[in-house]
Amino acid sequence: MDKLIGQKLCEQKINLGIEILRMILCFWVLSFHCLDNTKINYFLYYITKRKMYHVPCFCFISFYFSYNVYFSGNNIKFKKRIERLLIPYIFWPFIFFVIDNAFGIRRISLHDLKLQIIYGRQISVSLWYIFTLLFITIIFFIISKLFQHYFLFIIEIISIIIYIMQYSNYYYIFDGYKINAKLTVISTLNLFPLSSIGLIFPTFNLIKYLKTYRKHTLFFSYLILYFLLRYNIFVDLGGFKGILFLFSSSCLFVCFFLLPLDNTNQFYQRIIKRITSYTNGIYCLHMGIHYFLATKFDFSGTFINISILYIFIYFISLLGNKLVGQTKLKYLFN
């Protein structure tokens, strides 16, 4: 019964609160990568550079809404998710390669292109995230096929083992790997537990329970987030390791999911949904375009410039989507 309820929950459209959260997280990623430390105040630096809650929360959201890929038994949904991840992962490096050699920006070689495809971080570092989602999706799907009735149990056991490895410093076993391979493996291990927690919420219908106590849930979620942002409660393990991101992702998701925005004016809803529909394009393009602008036009990383960059890439994604129409290349942008 819980699975059926969770399935119906996931089939619903993403609510407006989550749309707003995705917009914030996308801007947060841009700020983390592009803001110049010397051109921002301490508070902005502290949030954007020191509190890396953006990518883990993105991961949480992604797997929360991909519940049916693993529990419906429908291979078509798995194929569609793979396409949505694989097309931008493969095509953007080729596009960057062509543009770079046309303008002579970084002189990206075919060897760089090969490493990007293998490891996800040679040409455009931000694509490591899509590669990790792709890898975890395949792992989850295989486990769901092999152990259908024990799927969640197995991935949660694996997640616990990963956390034990993180807190007991067993990650040293990857020290012998080449740096790109090492980072790829570690990033996958770091986001694996967050992905599994994302699946827990719809499975056990936690959101429905939390909605019953909406005011209390929001109060304690915002309170926890305040302490996470204000104080270093957890030991910093570096990167996206540690249960800190489990708490931050869960609380961010709940805080925005439960916002009472159902009666928001339709005009504003359409604007927000239109912007967030191109989150993928903004995410994939931001580092390349920022590097080009910074190199060719001395585009500094101020808060205003990053805001302009966000809007600029949005319109590029909008135009790109119009050009490719309803073909599968639309996944490059949304």
MOBELFEN-V263683 format. One record per pair of residues at least 12 apart in sequence whose C-alpha atoms are under 10 Angstrom apart, sorted by the first residue. I is the first residue (numbers start at 1). J is the second residue. Records with the same first field share a line. If there is no record, write none. Layout:
I = J, J
This chain:
1 = 203, 204, 205
2 = 202, 203, 204, 205, 206
3 = 67, 68, 71, 72, 202, 203, 204, 205
4 = 71, 72, 202, 203, 204, 205
5 = 202, 203, 204, 205, 208
6 = 64, 67, 68, 71, 199, 200, 201, 202, 203, 204, 205, 206, 207, 208
7 = 65, 66, 67, 68, 71, 72, 202, 203, 205
8 = 68, 202
9 = 64, 65, 67, 202, 203, 205, 207, 208
10 = 64, 65, 66, 67, 68, 201, 202, 203, 205
11 = 65, 66, 67, 68
12 = 65
13 = 65
14 = 61, 65, 257, 273
15 = 256, 257, 258, 259, 261, 262, 269, 273
16 = 256, 257, 258, 259, 260, 261, 262, 264, 268, 269, 270, 272, 273
17 = 253, 254, 255, 256, 257, 258, 259, 260, 261, 262, 272
18 = 61, 252, 253, 254, 255, 256, 257, 258, 259, 276
19 = 256, 257, 269, 272, 273, 274, 275, 276, 277, 279
20 = 256, 257, 269, 272, 273, 275, 276
21 = 54, 57, 58, 61, 252, 253, 255, 256, 257, 276
22 = 54, 57, 58, 61, 253, 256, 272, 275, 276, 277, 279
23 = 272, 273, 275, 276, 277, 278, 279
24 = 54, 276
25 = 52, 53, 54, 55, 56, 57, 58, 279, 283
26 = 54, 55, 58, 276, 279, 280, 282, 283, 286, 310
27 = 48, 54, 279, 282, 283, 286, 306, 307, 309, 310
28 = 47, 48, 49, 51, 52, 53, 54, 55
29 = 48, 49, 52, 53, 54, 55, 126, 282, 283, 286, 287
30 = 48, 282, 283, 285, 286, 287, 290, 301, 306, 307, 309, 310
31 = 44, 45, 47, 48, 49, 301, 302, 303, 306, 307, 310
32 = 45, 47, 48, 49, 50, 51, 52, 54
33 = 48, 49, 126, 286, 287, 290, 301, 306
34 = 286, 287, 290, 291, 294, 300, 301, 302, 303, 305, 306, 309
35 = 48, 49, 300, 301, 302, 303, 304, 305, 306
36 = 300, 301, 302, 303, 306
37 = 49, 301, 302
38 = 301, 302
39 = 300, 301, 302, 303
40 = 301, 302, 303
41 = 303
44 = 303
46 = 229, 230
47 = 229, 230
50 = 229
51 = 228, 229, 230, 232, 245, 248
52 = 239, 240, 245, 248
53 = 229, 240, 244, 245, 246, 247, 248, 249, 252
54 = 245, 248, 249, 252
55 = 129, 191, 240, 245, 249
56 = 129, 190, 191, 192, 193, 194, 195, 240, 241, 244, 245, 246, 248, 249, 250
57 = 191, 194, 195, 198, 245, 246, 247, 248, 249, 250, 251, 252, 253
58 = 129, 194, 195, 249, 253
59 = 129, 130, 132, 133, 191, 192, 193, 194, 195, 196, 197, 198, 249
60 = 191, 192, 193, 194, 195, 196, 197, 198, 199, 201, 245, 246, 249, 250, 252, 253
61 = 194, 195, 197, 198, 199, 249, 250, 253
62 = 133, 195, 198, 199
63 = 133, 136, 137, 194, 195, 196, 197, 198, 199, 200, 201, 202
64 = 194, 195, 196, 197, 198, 199, 200, 201, 202, 203, 253
65 = 198, 199, 201, 202
66 = 78, 81, 137, 195, 198, 199, 202
67 = 198, 199, 200, 201, 202, 203
68 = 199, 202
69 = 81, 137, 140, 141, 144
70 = 137, 138, 140, 141, 142, 143, 144, 145, 148, 151, 152, 199
71 = 141, 144, 145, 148, 149, 151, 203
73 = 141, 144, 145, 148
75 = 141
78 = 137, 138, 141
80 = 328
81 = 133, 134, 137, 138
82 = 133, 134, 135, 137, 138
83 = 134, 328, 329, 331
84 = 130, 134, 280, 328, 329, 330, 331, 332, 333, 334
85 = 129, 130, 131, 132, 133, 134, 135, 137, 280, 331, 332
86 = 130, 131, 133, 134, 331, 332
87 = 328, 329, 330, 331, 332
88 = 127, 130, 131, 280, 281, 284, 329, 330, 331, 332, 333, 334
89 = 116, 117, 120, 124, 127, 128, 129, 130, 131, 134, 284, 331, 332
90 = 113, 116, 117, 120, 127, 131, 332
91 = 117, 329, 332
92 = 123, 124, 127, 281, 284, 285, 332
93 = 108, 112, 113, 114, 116, 117, 120, 121, 122, 123, 124, 127, 284
94 = 110, 113, 114, 116, 117, 123
96 = 108, 113, 123, 124, 285, 288, 289
97 = 109, 110, 112, 113, 123
100 = 288, 292
103 = 292, 296
105 = 291, 292, 295, 296
106 = 123, 291, 292, 295
108 = 122, 123
109 = 123
115 = 180, 181
116 = 128, 180
117 = 131
118 = 131, 180, 181, 184
119 = 131, 132, 179, 180, 181, 182, 183, 184, 185
120 = 132, 180, 181, 183, 184
121 = 180, 181, 183, 184
122 = 180
123 = 287, 288
124 = 284, 285, 286, 287, 288
125 = 284, 287, 288
126 = 283, 284, 285, 286, 287, 288
127 = 283, 284, 285, 287
128 = 183, 184, 187, 188
129 = 184, 187, 188, 191, 283, 284
130 = 280, 284
131 = 184, 187, 188
132 = 184, 185, 186, 187, 188, 189, 190, 191, 192
133 = 187, 188, 191, 192, 195
134 = 188
135 = 184, 185, 188, 192
136 = 188, 189, 191, 192, 195, 196
137 = 192, 195
139 = 155, 192
140 = 152, 154, 155, 192, 195, 196
143 = 155
152 = 196, 197, 199, 200, 203
153 = 196
154 = 196
155 = 192, 193, 195, 196, 197, 199
156 = 192, 193, 195, 196, 197, 200
157 = 193, 196
158 = 189, 192, 193, 196
159 = 189, 190, 191, 192, 193, 194, 195, 196, 197
160 = 193
161 = 193
162 = 189, 190, 191, 192, 193, 241, 242
163 = 189, 190, 192, 193, 241, 242, 243
164 = 242
165 = 189, 241, 242
166 = 186, 189, 190, 237, 238, 241, 242, 243
167 = 235, 237, 241, 242, 243
169 = 237
171 = 186, 189
174 = 186
186 = 239, 240, 241
187 = 239, 240, 241
189 = 240, 241
190 = 239, 240, 241, 242, 243, 245
191 = 240, 241, 245, 246
193 = 241, 242, 243, 245, 246
194 = 240, 243, 245, 246, 247, 249, 250
195 = 246
197 = 246, 249, 250
198 = 246, 249, 250, 253
201 = 250
206 = 254
207 = 254, 257, 258
208 = 258
210 = 254, 258
211 = 254, 257, 258, 259
214 = 254, 255, 258, 259, 260
215 = 258, 259
217 = 251, 254, 255, 258
218 = 251, 252, 254, 255, 256, 257, 258, 259
219 = 255
220 = 251, 255
221 = 247, 248, 250, 251, 252, 253, 254, 255, 256
222 = 251, 252, 254, 255
223 = 251
224 = 247, 248, 251, 252
225 = 247, 248, 249, 250, 251, 252, 255
226 = 248
228 = 244, 245, 247, 248
229 = 248
232 = 244
274 = 314, 318
275 = 311, 314, 315, 317, 318
276 = 314, 334
277 = 314, 317, 318, 333, 334
278 = 313, 314, 315, 316, 317, 318, 321, 330, 331, 332, 333, 334
279 = 310, 313, 314, 317, 333, 334
280 = 314, 317, 331, 332, 333, 334
281 = 313, 314, 315, 316, 317, 318, 320, 321, 330, 331, 332, 333, 334
282 = 309, 310, 311, 312, 313, 314, 315, 316, 317, 318, 332, 333, 334
283 = 310, 313, 314, 333
284 = 313, 317, 332, 333
285 = 310, 313, 314, 316, 317, 332, 333
286 = 306, 309, 310, 312, 313, 314
289 = 309, 312, 313
290 = 305, 306, 309, 310, 313
293 = 309
314 = 333
316 = 333
317 = 330, 332, 333, 334
318 = 330, 333, 334
319 = 333
320 = 332, 333
321 = 333, 334
